[in-house]
Amino acid sequence: MSPEQERFAKFAALRKSAHEQIDRETERRTADDPAPTEEEVTIGAFREMIEPQVRDAVFQMLRKGYTTDSSGFGGENSDIQSLDGYFDINADTLKKLEELGVKVLKGKDVGLPHQTDKYTYLQIKPERADMEEIKRTWDRIVEALPARNIPAEPSLSGGSADFRRRFAPDRKDIEKRALQLNLNYEEWHPDAERQMRERLKQLGSEDEP
């Protein structure tokens, strides 16, 4: 096994371990306390459902006004870490993040050329498959993000929507806001757009985007 292959194997094993932890902790959470907090409703996941190295970072970003749609291990070999969602990074913050080894990317940079530029990826490539070290890096990165002083918007990922349907079905306000944001942020196939607008009407929305 080459040094690169060995590195990839270590990251794959670390990811596997992280997801085994998620499975155990999520099973306990859903059995013992299935009522999500307000932050968990906004994020669209129990804290226990998020990879351990990015849990604190995801919730701290939320408190600063940034909502992530995806987080944690990525890349073909699990050796890339990402926090991404519909948020912007200003020039001053970009410089600080780059000094911390962060790549600030858009869809075209990650092979998704048709993705809106309103979606941003914060990516790092850790040198070692060390969970605590990766966590410390993410905590430093989030610390460098300025507070936006606005309430964080709900996550728009499909997984978040599924979570709310299961664990917060009464939160029609969050569902409505997520639909409005989806229509604002992206261009959709006419059939998909029609379905979203029809659902907004069902939710009592007269001020569609």
Residue, then its C-alpha position, 0 to 999 in steps of 0.5 A: m500500500s502506497p503512503e497515499q493509499e494508506r492515508f485514504a484508508k485511515f480517513a475512510a476508517l475514521r469516517k466509518s467510526a464517526h457514522e457508527q457513533i452517529d447511529r448509536e447516539t441517534e438511536r438513543r436520542t430518538a428513543d429517549d428524547p425525540a422532541p427537537t430543540e428550536e436549533e435542531v428544527t432549524i438545522g433539520a437534524f438532531r445534534e447526534m445526527i451530525e458528525p462529531q468533529v463538526r457538531d459544535a461548528v454547525f451549531q456555532m455557525l447557526r448562532k452566528g447566522y449561517t446555516t449549513d446544508s451539509s457538513g463533514f467528510g467528503g471527497e472520493n476518499s473521505d479526506i476532504q472536510s466541508l461545511d456548506g450552505y446558502f451563505d456568503i463570505n466577505a473579502d476580509t473573512l475570506k483572507k482570514l479563512e485562507e490563512l487557516g487553510v480553508k478553501v472557499l468554493k462555489g458549485k463550479d469549483v466542485g463540479l456543480p457548474h449549474q449550482t447558484d453562486k449563493y451556495t458556498y463551500l468551506q473546505i479543508k484537507p486535513e493532514r492527519a486522520d485525527m478526529e480531535e485535531i479536525k474538530r479543533t480546526w473547524d472550531r478555529i474556522v468558525e471562530a473566525l466567521p463574523a456574526r451576521n446579527i440576523p436569525a439563521e434561516p432553516s436548512l434547505s437540504g432534503g434530509s432536513a425536510d425529511f427530519r422536520r416531517r418526522f420530528a416536527p410536523d407541526r412546524k409549518d412556519i419552517e416548512k413555508r420559509a424553506l419553500q420560499l427560500n428554495l424558490n428564491y435561491e434556485e431555478w427549478h424544473p417547472d413541475a417542481e416549482r409548481q408543486m412547491r408553489e401549490r404547497l405554499k398555498q396549502l400552507g396559507s401563503e399569499d406572498e410567494p416569492 
